[in-house]
Structure formats: structure tokens, C-alpha cells
Amino acid sequence: MSAGVLVLPVSSCSMMSEGQKVEELRRAGERGAEAHFALLAEYKLPTPDECLNNYSRFTEGGAPPDEPYSATPDWISLHGGYFVDSCVAGKPRVPNK
């Protein structure tokens, strides 16, 4: 028997850059604002609880991974906060650069 070496590419395991995170937060805000009007069309008030309950529905499953293969709790909270704030207000929350 010969010993083998397994080599895996690591290029697909990169973390999100700050620019990518800002863009994703902007997108979460836009989707939150869109959710505001969609909920009103469904005769639902866009309260924080209602918006949070619909977070996955309007964001294609929630926050995208910011680390290889996962999303950190801080990132999930920040992403969700942008969505919920925008959903309640009816206008996108814009990240500071």
C-alpha cells in the first residue's frame, strides 16, 4: 500500500471582504423595505416581530456566510438588524462606509 496525500483547494473558503459585507447589508436593507410593502399587501402590519418572522422568506434563507462555510452570530445579528429596521420603516437602512 502506498500513502497518498489529499490536497484540497482553499480558494473557495475565503471570507467576505468589508466591501462585500457593506454591499450585502445594503441588499438586506433593500429587501427589508420591499418586505414592508409586501406585508402591507398581505394585510399584515410590518412590526419588528412580523418582519423577523419573514426574514428568511425575503432574504433567501437569511444571512450569507461571512466565514468559510458559516455565518458568525455577530454577522447574522447585523444582517438581520438591517433587514428588520428597513422592513419596519419601509425604507432601506444604509450602511456607513
Phi and psi in radians as a Rosetta constraint file:
Dihedral C 1 N 2 CA 2 C 2 CIRCULARHARMONIC -1.935 0.35
Dihedral N 2 CA 2 C 2 N 3 CIRCULARHARMONIC 2.567 0.35
Dihedral C 2 N 3 CA 3 C 3 CIRCULARHARMONIC -1.421 0.35
Dihedral N 3 CA 3 C 3 N 4 CIRCULARHARMONIC 2.398 0.35
Dihedral C 3 N 4 CA 4 C 4 CIRCULARHARMONIC -1.974 0.35
Dihedral N 4 CA 4 C 4 N 5 CIRCULARHARMONIC 2.822 0.35
Dihedral C 4 N 5 CA 5 C 5 CIRCULARHARMONIC -2.058 0.35
Dihedral N 5 CA 5 C 5 N 6 CIRCULARHARMONIC 2.280 0.35
Dihedral C 5 N 6 CA 6 C 6 CIRCULARHARMONIC -1.763 0.35
Dihedral N 6 CA 6 C 6 N 7 CIRCULARHARMONIC 2.119 0.35
Dihedral C 6 N 7 CA 7 C 7 CIRCULARHARMONIC -2.020 0.35
Dihedral N 7 CA 7 C 7 N 8 CIRCULARHARMONIC 2.159 0.35
Dihedral C 7 N 8 CA 8 C 8 CIRCULARHARMONIC -1.946 0.35
Dihedral N 8 CA 8 C 8 N 9 CIRCULARHARMONIC 2.404 0.35
Dihedral C 8 N 9 CA 9 C 9 CIRCULARHARMONIC -1.217 0.35
Dihedral N 9 CA 9 C 9 N 10 CIRCULARHARMONIC 2.455 0.35
Dihedral C 9 N 10 CA 10 C 10 CIRCULARHARMONIC -1.895 0.35
Dihedral N 10 CA 10 C 10 N 11 CIRCULARHARMONIC 0.025 0.35
Dihedral C 10 N 11 CA 11 C 11 CIRCULARHARMONIC -1.137 0.35
Dihedral N 11 CA 11 C 11 N 12 CIRCULARHARMONIC -0.478 0.35
Dihedral C 11 N 12 CA 12 C 12 CIRCULARHARMONIC -1.472 0.35
Dihedral N 12 CA 12 C 12 N 13 CIRCULARHARMONIC 0.014 0.35
Dihedral C 12 N 13 CA 13 C 13 CIRCULARHARMONIC -1.824 0.35
Dihedral N 13 CA 13 C 13 N 14 CIRCULARHARMONIC 0.449 0.35
Dihedral C 13 N 14 CA 14 C 14 CIRCULARHARMONIC -1.419 0.35
Dihedral N 14 CA 14 C 14 N 15 CIRCULARHARMONIC 2.685 0.35
Dihedral C 14 N 15 CA 15 C 15 CIRCULARHARMONIC -1.474 0.35
Dihedral N 15 CA 15 C 15 N 16 CIRCULARHARMONIC 2.831 0.35
Dihedral C 15 N 16 CA 16 C 16 CIRCULARHARMONIC -1.251 0.35
Dihedral N 16 CA 16 C 16 N 17 CIRCULARHARMONIC 2.448 0.35
Dihedral C 16 N 17 CA 17 C 17 CIRCULARHARMONIC -1.346 0.35
Dihedral N 17 CA 17 C 17 N 18 CIRCULARHARMONIC 2.899 0.35
Dihedral C 17 N 18 CA 18 C 18 CIRCULARHARMONIC -1.058 0.35
Dihedral N 18 CA 18 C 18 N 19 CIRCULARHARMONIC -0.686 0.35
Dihedral C 18 N 19 CA 19 C 19 CIRCULARHARMONIC -1.085 0.35
Dihedral N 19 CA 19 C 19 N 20 CIRCULARHARMONIC -0.707 0.35
Dihedral C 19 N 20 CA 20 C 20 CIRCULARHARMONIC -1.155 0.35
Dihedral N 20 CA 20 C 20 N 21 CIRCULARHARMONIC -0.660 0.35
Dihedral C 20 N 21 CA 21 C 21 CIRCULARHARMONIC -1.152 0.35
Dihedral N 21 CA 21 C 21 N 22 CIRCULARHARMONIC -0.741 0.35
Dihedral C 21 N 22 CA 22 C 22 CIRCULARHARMONIC -1.064 0.35
Dihedral N 22 CA 22 C 22 N 23 CIRCULARHARMONIC -0.773 0.35
Dihedral C 22 N 23 CA 23 C 23 CIRCULARHARMONIC -1.105 0.35
Dihedral N 23 CA 23 C 23 N 24 CIRCULARHARMONIC -0.707 0.35
Dihedral C 23 N 24 CA 24 C 24 CIRCULARHARMONIC -1.192 0.35
Dihedral N 24 CA 24 C 24 N 25 CIRCULARHARMONIC -0.627 0.35
Dihedral C 24 N 25 CA 25 C 25 CIRCULARHARMONIC -1.167 0.35
Dihedral N 25 CA 25 C 25 N 26 CIRCULARHARMONIC -0.682 0.35
Dihedral C 25 N 26 CA 26 C 26 CIRCULARHARMONIC -1.071 0.35
Dihedral N 26 CA 26 C 26 N 27 CIRCULARHARMONIC -0.756 0.35
Dihedral C 26 N 27 CA 27 C 27 CIRCULARHARMONIC -1.123 0.35
Dihedral N 27 CA 27 C 27 N 28 CIRCULARHARMONIC -0.706 0.35
Dihedral C 27 N 28 CA 28 C 28 CIRCULARHARMONIC -1.091 0.35
Dihedral N 28 CA 28 C 28 N 29 CIRCULARHARMONIC -0.686 0.35
Dihedral C 28 N 29 CA 29 C 29 CIRCULARHARMONIC -1.121 0.35
Dihedral N 29 CA 29 C 29 N 30 CIRCULARHARMONIC -0.744 0.35
Dihedral C 29 N 30 CA 30 C 30 CIRCULARHARMONIC -1.115 0.35
Dihedral N 30 CA 30 C 30 N 31 CIRCULARHARMONIC -0.743 0.35
Dihedral C 30 N 31 CA 31 C 31 CIRCULARHARMONIC -1.175 0.35
Dihedral N 31 CA 31 C 31 N 32 CIRCULARHARMONIC -0.609 0.35
Dihedral C 31 N 32 CA 32 C 32 CIRCULARHARMONIC -1.106 0.35
Dihedral N 32 CA 32 C 32 N 33 CIRCULARHARMONIC -0.758 0.35
Dihedral C 32 N 33 CA 33 C 33 CIRCULARHARMONIC -1.126 0.35
Dihedral N 33 CA 33 C 33 N 34 CIRCULARHARMONIC -0.685 0.35
Dihedral C 33 N 34 CA 34 C 34 CIRCULARHARMONIC -1.124 0.35
Dihedral N 34 CA 34 C 34 N 35 CIRCULARHARMONIC -0.673 0.35
Dihedral C 34 N 35 CA 35 C 35 CIRCULARHARMONIC -1.109 0.35
Dihedral N 35 CA 35 C 35 N 36 CIRCULARHARMONIC -0.613 0.35
Dihedral C 35 N 36 CA 36 C 36 CIRCULARHARMONIC -0.911 0.35
Dihedral N 36 CA 36 C 36 N 37 CIRCULARHARMONIC -0.897 0.35
Dihedral C 36 N 37 CA 37 C 37 CIRCULARHARMONIC -1.304 0.35
Dihedral N 37 CA 37 C 37 N 38 CIRCULARHARMONIC -0.561 0.35
Dihedral C 37 N 38 CA 38 C 38 CIRCULARHARMONIC -1.144 0.35
Dihedral N 38 CA 38 C 38 N 39 CIRCULARHARMONIC -0.711 0.35
Dihedral C 38 N 39 CA 39 C 39 CIRCULARHARMONIC -1.147 0.35
Dihedral N 39 CA 39 C 39 N 40 CIRCULARHARMONIC -0.725 0.35
Dihedral C 39 N 40 CA 40 C 40 CIRCULARHARMONIC -1.050 0.35
Dihedral N 40 CA 40 C 40 N 41 CIRCULARHARMONIC -0.685 0.35
Dihedral C 40 N 41 CA 41 C 41 CIRCULARHARMONIC -1.136 0.35
Dihedral N 41 CA 41 C 41 N 42 CIRCULARHARMONIC -0.429 0.35
Dihedral C 41 N 42 CA 42 C 42 CIRCULARHARMONIC -1.618 0.35
Dihedral N 42 CA 42 C 42 N 43 CIRCULARHARMONIC 0.199 0.35
Dihedral C 42 N 43 CA 43 C 43 CIRCULARHARMONIC 1.079 0.35
Dihedral N 43 CA 43 C 43 N 44 CIRCULARHARMONIC 0.625 0.35
Dihedral C 43 N 44 CA 44 C 44 CIRCULARHARMONIC -2.048 0.35
Dihedral N 44 CA 44 C 44 N 45 CIRCULARHARMONIC 2.397 0.35
Dihedral C 44 N 45 CA 45 C 45 CIRCULARHARMONIC -1.349 0.35
Dihedral N 45 CA 45 C 45 N 46 CIRCULARHARMONIC 2.325 0.35
Dihedral C 45 N 46 CA 46 C 46 CIRCULARHARMONIC -1.389 0.35
Dihedral N 46 CA 46 C 46 N 47 CIRCULARHARMONIC 1.193 0.35
Dihedral C 46 N 47 CA 47 C 47 CIRCULARHARMONIC -1.391 0.35
Dihedral N 47 CA 47 C 47 N 48 CIRCULARHARMONIC 2.870 0.35
Dihedral C 47 N 48 CA 48 C 48 CIRCULARHARMONIC -0.956 0.35
Dihedral N 48 CA 48 C 48 N 49 CIRCULARHARMONIC -0.740 0.35
Dihedral C 48 N 49 CA 49 C 49 CIRCULARHARMONIC -1.143 0.35
Dihedral N 49 CA 49 C 49 N 50 CIRCULARHARMONIC -0.766 0.35
Dihedral C 49 N 50 CA 50 C 50 CIRCULARHARMONIC -1.118 0.35
Dihedral N 50 CA 50 C 50 N 51 CIRCULARHARMONIC -0.725 0.35
Dihedral C 50 N 51 CA 51 C 51 CIRCULARHARMONIC -1.131 0.35
Dihedral N 51 CA 51 C 51 N 52 CIRCULARHARMONIC -0.766 0.35
Dihedral C 51 N 52 CA 52 C 52 CIRCULARHARMONIC -1.106 0.35
Dihedral N 52 CA 52 C 52 N 53 CIRCULARHARMONIC -0.684 0.35
Dihedral C 52 N 53 CA 53 C 53 CIRCULARHARMONIC -1.115 0.35
Dihedral N 53 CA 53 C 53 N 54 CIRCULARHARMONIC -0.428 0.35
Dihedral C 53 N 54 CA 54 C 54 CIRCULARHARMONIC -1.816 0.35
Dihedral N 54 CA 54 C 54 N 55 CIRCULARHARMONIC 0.121 0.35
Dihedral C 54 N 55 CA 55 C 55 CIRCULARHARMONIC -0.953 0.35
Dihedral N 55 CA 55 C 55 N 56 CIRCULARHARMONIC -0.922 0.35
Dihedral C 55 N 56 CA 56 C 56 CIRCULARHARMONIC -1.118 0.35
Dihedral N 56 CA 56 C 56 N 57 CIRCULARHARMONIC -0.626 0.35
Dihedral C 56 N 57 CA 57 C 57 CIRCULARHARMONIC -1.067 0.35
Dihedral N 57 CA 57 C 57 N 58 CIRCULARHARMONIC -0.751 0.35
Dihedral C 57 N 58 CA 58 C 58 CIRCULARHARMONIC -1.632 0.35
Dihedral N 58 CA 58 C 58 N 59 CIRCULARHARMONIC -0.178 0.35
Dihedral C 58 N 59 CA 59 C 59 CIRCULARHARMONIC -2.002 0.35
Dihedral N 59 CA 59 C 59 N 60 CIRCULARHARMONIC 0.343 0.35
Dihedral C 59 N 60 CA 60 C 60 CIRCULARHARMONIC 0.995 0.35
Dihedral N 60 CA 60 C 60 N 61 CIRCULARHARMONIC 0.740 0.35
Dihedral C 60 N 61 CA 61 C 61 CIRCULARHARMONIC 1.837 0.35
Dihedral N 61 CA 61 C 61 N 62 CIRCULARHARMONIC -0.002 0.35
Dihedral C 61 N 62 CA 62 C 62 CIRCULARHARMONIC 1.884 0.35
Dihedral N 62 CA 62 C 62 N 63 CIRCULARHARMONIC -2.773 0.35
Dihedral C 62 N 63 CA 63 C 63 CIRCULARHARMONIC -1.201 0.35
Dihedral N 63 CA 63 C 63 N 64 CIRCULARHARMONIC 2.370 0.35
Dihedral C 63 N 64 CA 64 C 64 CIRCULARHARMONIC -1.286 0.35
Dihedral N 64 CA 64 C 64 N 65 CIRCULARHARMONIC 2.770 0.35
Dihedral C 64 N 65 CA 65 C 65 CIRCULARHARMONIC -1.046 0.35
Dihedral N 65 CA 65 C 65 N 66 CIRCULARHARMONIC 2.356 0.35
Dihedral C 65 N 66 CA 66 C 66 CIRCULARHARMONIC -1.868 0.35
Dihedral N 66 CA 66 C 66 N 67 CIRCULARHARMONIC -0.170 0.35
Dihedral C 66 N 67 CA 67 C 67 CIRCULARHARMONIC -2.112 0.35
Dihedral N 67 CA 67 C 67 N 68 CIRCULARHARMONIC 2.878 0.35
Dihedral C 67 N 68 CA 68 C 68 CIRCULARHARMONIC -0.968 0.35
Dihedral N 68 CA 68 C 68 N 69 CIRCULARHARMONIC 2.097 0.35
Dihedral C 68 N 69 CA 69 C 69 CIRCULARHARMONIC 1.235 0.35
Dihedral N 69 CA 69 C 69 N 70 CIRCULARHARMONIC 0.051 0.35
Dihedral C 69 N 70 CA 70 C 70 CIRCULARHARMONIC -2.740 0.35
Dihedral N 70 CA 70 C 70 N 71 CIRCULARHARMONIC 2.973 0.35
Dihedral C 70 N 71 CA 71 C 71 CIRCULARHARMONIC -2.037 0.35
Dihedral N 71 CA 71 C 71 N 72 CIRCULARHARMONIC 2.316 0.35
Dihedral C 71 N 72 CA 72 C 72 CIRCULARHARMONIC -1.300 0.35
Dihedral N 72 CA 72 C 72 N 73 CIRCULARHARMONIC 2.676 0.35
Dihedral C 72 N 73 CA 73 C 73 CIRCULARHARMONIC -0.989 0.35
Dihedral N 73 CA 73 C 73 N 74 CIRCULARHARMONIC -0.692 0.35
Dihedral C 73 N 74 CA 74 C 74 CIRCULARHARMONIC -1.101 0.35
Dihedral N 74 CA 74 C 74 N 75 CIRCULARHARMONIC -0.719 0.35
Dihedral C 74 N 75 CA 75 C 75 CIRCULARHARMONIC -1.179 0.35
Dihedral N 75 CA 75 C 75 N 76 CIRCULARHARMONIC -0.749 0.35
Dihedral C 75 N 76 CA 76 C 76 CIRCULARHARMONIC -1.044 0.35
Dihedral N 76 CA 76 C 76 N 77 CIRCULARHARMONIC -0.757 0.35
Dihedral C 76 N 77 CA 77 C 77 CIRCULARHARMONIC -1.134 0.35
Dihedral N 77 CA 77 C 77 N 78 CIRCULARHARMONIC -0.770 0.35
Dihedral C 77 N 78 CA 78 C 78 CIRCULARHARMONIC -1.124 0.35
Dihedral N 78 CA 78 C 78 N 79 CIRCULARHARMONIC -0.828 0.35
Dihedral C 78 N 79 CA 79 C 79 CIRCULARHARMONIC -1.061 0.35
Dihedral N 79 CA 79 C 79 N 80 CIRCULARHARMONIC -0.813 0.35
Dihedral C 79 N 80 CA 80 C 80 CIRCULARHARMONIC -1.120 0.35
Dihedral N 80 CA 80 C 80 N 81 CIRCULARHARMONIC -0.635 0.35
Dihedral C 80 N 81 CA 81 C 81 CIRCULARHARMONIC -1.094 0.35
Dihedral N 81 CA 81 C 81 N 82 CIRCULARHARMONIC -0.733 0.35
Dihedral C 81 N 82 CA 82 C 82 CIRCULARHARMONIC -1.104 0.35
Dihedral N 82 CA 82 C 82 N 83 CIRCULARHARMONIC -0.729 0.35
Dihedral C 82 N 83 CA 83 C 83 CIRCULARHARMONIC -1.121 0.35
Dihedral N 83 CA 83 C 83 N 84 CIRCULARHARMONIC -0.897 0.35
Dihedral C 83 N 84 CA 84 C 84 CIRCULARHARMONIC -1.128 0.35
Dihedral N 84 CA 84 C 84 N 85 CIRCULARHARMONIC -0.787 0.35
Dihedral C 84 N 85 CA 85 C 85 CIRCULARHARMONIC -1.000 0.35
Dihedral N 85 CA 85 C 85 N 86 CIRCULARHARMONIC -0.748 0.35
Dihedral C 85 N 86 CA 86 C 86 CIRCULARHARMONIC -1.243 0.35
Dihedral N 86 CA 86 C 86 N 87 CIRCULARHARMONIC -0.643 0.35
Dihedral C 86 N 87 CA 87 C 87 CIRCULARHARMONIC -1.126 0.35
Dihedral N 87 CA 87 C 87 N 88 CIRCULARHARMONIC -0.764 0.35
Dihedral C 87 N 88 CA 88 C 88 CIRCULARHARMONIC -1.176 0.35
Dihedral N 88 CA 88 C 88 N 89 CIRCULARHARMONIC -0.762 0.35
Dihedral C 88 N 89 CA 89 C 89 CIRCULARHARMONIC -1.354 0.35
Dihedral N 89 CA 89 C 89 N 90 CIRCULARHARMONIC -0.506 0.35
Dihedral C 89 N 90 CA 90 C 90 CIRCULARHARMONIC 1.468 0.35
Dihedral N 90 CA 90 C 90 N 91 CIRCULARHARMONIC 0.148 0.35
Dihedral C 90 N 91 CA 91 C 91 CIRCULARHARMONIC -2.482 0.35
Dihedral N 91 CA 91 C 91 N 92 CIRCULARHARMONIC 2.561 0.35
Dihedral C 91 N 92 CA 92 C 92 CIRCULARHARMONIC -1.118 0.35
Dihedral N 92 CA 92 C 92 N 93 CIRCULARHARMONIC 2.363 0.35
Dihedral C 92 N 93 CA 93 C 93 CIRCULARHARMONIC -1.396 0.35
Dihedral N 93 CA 93 C 93 N 94 CIRCULARHARMONIC 2.244 0.35
Dihedral C 93 N 94 CA 94 C 94 CIRCULARHARMONIC -1.836 0.35
Dihedral N 94 CA 94 C 94 N 95 CIRCULARHARMONIC 2.245 0.35
Dihedral C 94 N 95 CA 95 C 95 CIRCULARHARMONIC -1.225 0.35
Dihedral N 95 CA 95 C 95 N 96 CIRCULARHARMONIC 2.557 0.35
Dihedral C 95 N 96 CA 96 C 96 CIRCULARHARMONIC -1.332 0.35
Dihedral N 96 CA 96 C 96 N 97 CIRCULARHARMONIC 2.511 0.35
